[in-house]
């Protein structure tokens, strides 16, 4: 017995939304650091890097353990592309009747 096509589409959409959340979180981390480096570099402190900062009251503290590597960002983006393609392919495979039962994918490219 084959998997229900609506369920398959729903699962693919959930996976796509989950990776979108991860990519947005990575973007927020990097954007925050960029904003502080460009506007308030004296208010930014980075922890867990083995560098001692002088005492000051920081506005933004970056835990280096939470900072994504270029590889982690690349892997998240590859996954984003794969999940988007899966959603589009599963939607395309739905019958015309099934397509009336679900929302079409809204994937911005």
Beta strands, then each sheet from edge to edge (+ up, - down):
strand 1: 44-47
strand 2: 60-63
sheet 1: 1+ 2+
end
